[in-house]
């Protein structure tokens, strides 16, 4: 006799970012992407560029908070989900 066990995997549903205001905020505060990457992402400009250009739709909360803090804005003002 073969018994099949039903497994239920409960994955966390990830919220995807619809848009971000990073480029506009950078322009307003006269900061470059490199400066923001140095402050918020340990110099990882490639990651920041992918986020800014919308190629990276899922951003971890700690990363979003670091970016928002470096810009001096609340997360809700920087990212839209």
N, C-alpha and C positions, 0 to 999 in steps of 0.2 A: 504494500500500500504506500503510495506517494502522497505526502501532504505538502501542499504549497502554502507557504506563509506569506501573507500579504504584508508588505512593508510600506509604510507611509513615510515618505521623506518630506519633511516640512522645511522647504527652503525659504529663506528670508527673501521677500520680494524687494528688489532694488528699485528705488525711484531713480528715474533717469532725468538728467538735466535737460530742460527744454532750451534754455539759453543762459548766457551769463553776460554781465556788464563789465567785465574786467577791462576790455580795451578802452571803453569810454571813461572808466574811472582812472585808468592809467594816464589818459590824455588830460583829464581834469587836474590831477595832482602832479602832472609832469614827472612821471616815473617811467622808466623803461621796463620792458619785460625781463631783461637780465637782472635789473635791480630787484624786482619783485621775486624772481626765482632765487636770487642769492639770499634774500631775507626769509622767504617762506618755505622754499623747497631745497635748501642746501645747494643752490646753484643748478638745479635740474631744469634748465631752460627748455629742454625737449618736452618734458611732461607739461610744463606751463603752456607751451605753444600748442600742444594738442588739446588742452582744455580750452584755451582762448579761441581756437579755430573751430571748436565743436566736434573734433575727431574723437574726443574722449567724453562720453556721455555719463559714465558712472564715476563719480569722484567720492572718495571716502570722506566721511564727516571730519576726521582730524585734518585732512588736507584742505578741505573747504574752509575750515575755521582758521587755519594758518594763513591762507590766502586773504581771507576777509580781515583778519587782524592786521596783517601787513599793509593792507589798503586803508585801514582805519574805518571800515564800514561793517555793518552787521551782515551776517551770512545771507539773510533774506534779500538784502539789497544787491548783493553780488551775483547770486545764483537764483534761477527760477526753476521750480520743478513742476 
